Amino acid sequence: VVYAAGYYSENAFGPKHTDLKALDPDTGVALWSLTVGDATARSPVLGVDGRVHLPVDTGHQFVTCALVTANPNGELLWSYELAEPCGGDAVVDADGVVFAAGAEGLVVAISPDGLPLWSHTLSGAGPRTLALGAQGQLYAMSGAASGTLVAFSLGGGP
């Protein structure tokens, strides 16, 4: 299955919305589609349990990031809102914990049930890239021109 998200309109003058879709890789036929509203989507991330996580910028002028999570059948499980725009794509660890970054420096860990586990705000420009390390670390690359790399334990804290 291929997962994709896009900003669509039924016609050139109609309202726009973002859909998260599961597509058959052989035919391109949509297996399911979940409309997540007037939002700008990042890349969908597949969890080990088949859940699909999608960071989207929502709100007036897309200034709030929400992490939308769907089950393997395309049903909305939960949505978690950050208090700032999205800073990049999310990552998911082997336990189903989702890590997301805001554009203003916020890094959050969200449980598989959609509850916050921890958050930390980095100084300076917000993280743009998150990555999981083999030894149980979360790495956040700052969006600053100098590119500061911060390592977190998965339990939180740099």
Number of C-alpha atoms within 10 A of each C-alpha: 12 14 19 17 21 16 16 15 12 9 8 8 7 9 11 15 16 20 21 25 22 22 17 14 11 8 7 11 11 14 14 16 18 16 17 21 15 19 24 21 25 20 17 23 20 20 21 12 12 13 20 25 26 24 30 28 23 21 15 9 10 15 15 19 27 25 25 21 27 19 15 15 14 18 14 16 15 15 18 14 16 20 13 19 25 32 26 21 23 25 22 23 17 10 11 18 19 23 25 28 30 26 21 21 23 22 25 19 24 19 15 18 12 17 13 15 15 15 16 15 15 17 11 12 19 24 30 22 18 24 17 18 14 7 8 14 18 24 19 25 18 24 20 12 7 8 13 13 13 16 18 17 14 20 12 16 14 14
